[in-house]
């Protein structure tokens, strides 16, 4: 499983002309599941995301996680994070989970993040979406469940 997490002042996802979801301060999470990922990967990354210290403390250091009272998550599925461009110019998505498996893991990740007390908004799985965001920092991190030690 792979996540790209961006600290944002605001973010929104549109499906067609409809604003499907919107957050103010918080994090935009681009989510991709790989073949052989499990619900344990989703739970691990939800805990990691919840505790990730990407907000400034009083001294301006990245030392605070998202405060559930002040920030939210916008989680958008993006299987293209597993695009492999090592051969030729057309990406191969062979490592990405199939849509049914990917949706189940996406839903598991979202539920786990919600169960940790966070406000979570989502994109629409397997739809063409337009994502707007205003980066804060910018702070952008990549988390992966592959090779984790706990």
N, C-alpha and C positions, 0 to 999 in steps of 0.2 A: 504494500500500500504506500502511496506517495501523496504528500500534501505540500502545497505551496501556500504559506500563510503570510498575508500582508496586513500590517497594521494600517487601519484606515480612519479617516475622519468621517467618512460616509461611503456607502456602497449601495448599489442597486442592481437588480437583474431584471431584464425585460424579455418577455416572450412575445414576439410580434410587437405591436404598439402598447401592449399591457405591461405596466410596472407590476411584476409578479411578487417581488420582495424588496425591502429596503431596510437598511440599518444606518444609524448614525455612528458614533464612536465604537470601535471594536476591531474585528478582524474579518477579512475575506479569506475563506479557505477554499482553495481549488483542490478537489479530491479525485484520486484515481485508484482503482483497485486492480491488482494484478492477478494472474492465474495463481492458484494455490494460496491466496490470502484467505484468512479465516476470521471468524468473529473475534477471536483473541487479538488479532492485529487491529481491528476497529476499536476495541476497548482500550488497548494499549495506547493508540494514537489519540483517542479522545481524552484520556487522563493526561497525556503529555501536552496536548493542545491546551487543556484547561489550566495547567500549571505553568505554561510557558511564560517566562518573564520578559515580555516585550513592551512594557509600558514603563515610563520614567517614574522614579521615586522623587523625593524632594530635592535631591542633589543632581537630578538630570540623568541618572544612570538607569539603564534597562534592568530593572530590579523588581517589577511588579507584574503579576498576571492580570488578565482582564478581570475587572471587578464586576461580578454578576449584576450589581445594582446600577452600574454606569455604562456598561458596554454589552455588545451582542456579537454573535457570529453570523455570517452569511456563508453557507456552505454550498458550493456549486460543483457539480460533477464535471470532470474534464479528463476523459480517458486518454486524450492526446498527450498527457504527461508521460505516458509509456510509449510514445512514438520513438522508434529507433531509426536514426538516419545514417547509420554507419555504412550502409551499402546503397549507393545511388543517391538520388535526390527525393525520392518518394518515401515518406515515413512508413515503416512497418509497425503494426499495432499488435503483433502476435503475442506479446507479453501481457497485454491488457486482459482483464477478466471479461468473459462474455457478458452481454447486457443483463441477463437475469441474475447472475451471480454478483455482478457489479452493483446492481440496484439493491440487492439484499445487504451487501456490505456497507453501502452508502447509508441506507436506512439505519443499520445497526450503529454506525458512527454517530449519526445525528441523534438517535435515541440516547446513546451513552453520554454525549455532550449535554443533552437536556437533563439527564438524570444527575449530572454533576452540578445542577442549579443554574445553568446558563440559558439565556434567551437565544434561540437558534432559529434562523430563517433559512430557507433553502431556495435553490433554483428548481427548475422542472427537469427531472432526470430524462435523458435521451432526447432533449429538445434543442433546437438551435436557439441560443440565447445571446443577448447583448448585455455585457457587464460593464457598468460604469463605477469608477471608484476614485476617491481622492486619497492617495497614499499619505501616510503620516510618518515623516522621517526622511526618506522612506525606510521602513523596516520590512524586510522580506526574508523569510526563512523557509527551508525545505526540510520536511520530516519524512522519514521512511521507516517502515516497520521491518524491512529486510535487514538482517544482521543485528537485530537488537539483542541486548544482553539480559533484559528483564521483562 
